[in-house]
Amino acid sequence: MTYHVQIKVMPLKDLLDPQGKAVMGGLQNLGLHAVADVRVGKHITLDIEASSEAEAKQIADEASKKLLANPVMEFYEIELIN
C-alpha cells in the first residue's frame, strides 16, 4: 500500500535562524511590523510503499534521521496524510 507522509523540518528553537531573520527584516521593510518572529524550515512529502502505517512512519523516521534533517540543528515531525 502507498502511504503519503509529510515531514516538517524546523531549526531548533534555541538556535539562530539566519533565513528567518532575513525574512523578518524583509517584512519589517515592507511595513509589516505586527510579525514578531519568523522561523524558516522545510516541508517534505514522501509516497512510501509499506505494509502498514507503522512501517511507513518507521521508513520516514529513518529517512529523516539519515538524510532529511540535521539533528544537531533541526527537529522534525512526521504526519501521515490521506
Phi and psi in degrees as GROMACS dihedral restraints (atoms count N, CA, C in turn):
[ dihedral_restraints ]
;  ai    aj    ak    al  type     phi  dphi    fc
    3     4     5     6     1   -97.5    20    10
    4     5     6     7     1   128.1    20    10
    6     7     8     9     1  -112.8    20    10
    7     8     9    10     1   137.5    20    10
    9    10    11    12     1   -98.8    20    10
   10    11    12    13     1   123.7    20    10
   12    13    14    15     1  -124.1    20    10
   13    14    15    16     1   136.0    20    10
   15    16    17    18     1  -108.2    20    10
   16    17    18    19     1   136.1    20    10
   18    19    20    21     1  -123.0    20    10
   19    20    21    22     1   123.1    20    10
   21    22    23    24     1  -103.8    20    10
   22    23    24    25     1   122.8    20    10
   24    25    26    27     1  -115.5    20    10
   25    26    27    28     1   124.9    20    10
   27    28    29    30     1  -132.8    20    10
   28    29    30    31     1   152.5    20    10
   30    31    32    33     1   -64.4    20    10
   31    32    33    34     1   147.0    20    10
   33    34    35    36     1   -59.0    20    10
   34    35    36    37     1   143.6    20    10
   36    37    38    39     1   -62.8    20    10
   37    38    39    40     1   -28.7    20    10
   39    40    41    42     1   -82.8    20    10
   40    41    42    43     1    -7.6    20    10
   42    43    44    45     1  -100.3    20    10
   43    44    45    46     1   148.7    20    10
   45    46    47    48     1   -63.8    20    10
   46    47    48    49     1   138.6    20    10
   48    49    50    51     1  -114.8    20    10
   49    50    51    52     1    92.6    20    10
   51    52    53    54     1   -59.2    20    10
   52    53    54    55     1   -38.5    20    10
   54    55    56    57     1   -65.4    20    10
   55    56    57    58     1   -42.6    20    10
   57    58    59    60     1   -61.4    20    10
   58    59    60    61     1   -41.1    20    10
   60    61    62    63     1   -65.2    20    10
   61    62    63    64     1   -37.9    20    10
   63    64    65    66     1   -65.6    20    10
   64    65    66    67     1   -42.8    20    10
   66    67    68    69     1   -64.9    20    10
   67    68    69    70     1   -41.7    20    10
   69    70    71    72     1   -58.8    20    10
   70    71    72    73     1   -44.2    20    10
   72    73    74    75     1   -61.4    20    10
   73    74    75    76     1   -40.9    20    10
   75    76    77    78     1   -63.3    20    10
   76    77    78    79     1   -42.1    20    10
   78    79    80    81     1   -64.3    20    10
   79    80    81    82     1   -40.8    20    10
   81    82    83    84     1   -62.3    20    10
   82    83    84    85     1   -42.0    20    10
   84    85    86    87     1   -63.8    20    10
   85    86    87    88     1   -27.9    20    10
   87    88    89    90     1   -84.0    20    10
   88    89    90    91     1    -0.4    20    10
   90    91    92    93     1    87.1    20    10
   91    92    93    94     1    12.3    20    10
   93    94    95    96     1   -92.6    20    10
   94    95    96    97     1    74.0    20    10
   96    97    98    99     1   -81.6    20    10
   97    98    99   100     1    -7.4    20    10
   99   100   101   102     1   -77.0    20    10
  100   101   102   103     1   -16.3    20    10
  102   103   104   105     1   -76.6    20    10
  103   104   105   106     1   122.4    20    10
  105   106   107   108     1   -92.2    20    10
  106   107   108   109     1   -29.8    20    10
  108   109   110   111     1  -159.9    20    10
  109   110   111   112     1   152.6    20    10
  111   112   113   114     1  -135.3    20    10
  112   113   114   115     1   132.9    20    10
  114   115   116   117     1  -124.8    20    10
  115   116   117   118     1   132.1    20    10
  117   118   119   120     1  -110.6    20    10
  118   119   120   121     1   130.3    20    10
  120   121   122   123     1  -136.9    20    10
  121   122   123   124     1  -158.5    20    10
  123   124   125   126     1  -125.6    20    10
  124   125   126   127     1   145.0    20    10
  126   127   128   129     1  -120.4    20    10
  127   128   129   130     1   116.6    20    10
  129   130   131   132     1  -120.0    20    10
  130   131   132   133     1   134.0    20    10
  132   133   134   135     1  -115.8    20    10
  133   134   135   136     1   138.5    20    10
  135   136   137   138     1  -127.5    20    10
  136   137   138   139     1   141.7    20    10
  138   139   140   141     1  -104.2    20    10
  139   140   141   142     1   116.6    20    10
  141   142   143   144     1  -117.4    20    10
  142   143   144   145     1   128.3    20    10
  144   145   146   147     1   -85.2    20    10
  145   146   147   148     1   117.5    20    10
  147   148   149   150     1  -152.1    20    10
  148   149   150   151     1   162.9    20    10
  150   151   152   153     1   -86.8    20    10
  151   152   153   154     1   -13.7    20    10
  153   154   155   156     1  -155.8    20    10
  154   155   156   157     1   165.5    20    10
  156   157   158   159     1   -61.2    20    10
  157   158   159   160     1   -40.7    20    10
  159   160   161   162     1   -61.4    20    10
  160   161   162   163     1   -41.5    20    10
  162   163   164   165     1   -66.9    20    10
  163   164   165   166     1   -40.0    20    10
  165   166   167   168     1   -61.9    20    10
  166   167   168   169     1   -43.1    20    10
  168   169   170   171     1   -64.6    20    10
  169   170   171   172     1   -38.6    20    10
  171   172   173   174     1   -64.4    20    10
  172   173   174   175     1   -41.1    20    10
  174   175   176   177     1   -64.9    20    10
  175   176   177   178     1   -44.1    20    10
  177   178   179   180     1   -63.5    20    10
  178   179   180   181     1   -38.9    20    10
  180   181   182   183     1   -64.5    20    10
  181   182   183   184     1   -43.9    20    10
  183   184   185   186     1   -63.0    20    10
  184   185   186   187     1   -42.3    20    10
  186   187   188   189     1   -62.6    20    10
  187   188   189   190     1   -40.0    20    10
  189   190   191   192     1   -65.2    20    10
  190   191   192   193     1   -45.0    20    10
  192   193   194   195     1   -66.2    20    10
  193   194   195   196     1   -39.5    20    10
  195   196   197   198     1   -87.3    20    10
  196   197   198   199     1   -25.2    20    10
  198   199   200   201     1  -140.6    20    10
  199   200   201   202     1   -44.4    20    10
  201   202   203   204     1   -80.2    20    10
  202   203   204   205     1   -27.3    20    10
  204   205   206   207     1  -130.3    20    10
  205   206   207   208     1   146.3    20    10
  207   208   209   210     1  -100.3    20    10
  208   209   210   211     1   105.5    20    10
  210   211   212   213     1   -63.0    20    10
  211   212   213   214     1   -16.6    20    10
  213   214   215   216     1   -72.7    20    10
  214   215   216   217     1   -32.0    20    10
  216   217   218   219     1  -119.8    20    10
  217   218   219   220     1   -14.0    20    10
  219   220   221   222     1  -136.1    20    10
  220   221   222   223     1   157.6    20    10
  222   223   224   225     1  -121.4    20    10
  223   224   225   226     1   162.3    20    10
  225   226   227   228     1  -138.5    20    10
  226   227   228   229     1   155.0    20    10
  228   229   230   231     1  -129.4    20    10
  229   230   231   232     1   138.7    20    10
  231   232   233   234     1  -113.5    20    10
  232   233   234   235     1   135.5    20    10
  234   235   236   237     1  -138.8    20    10
  235   236   237   238     1   130.3    20    10
  237   238   239   240     1   -81.5    20    10
  238   239   240   241     1   135.6    20    10
  240   241   242   243     1  -122.5    20    10
  241   242   243   244     1   159.9    20    10
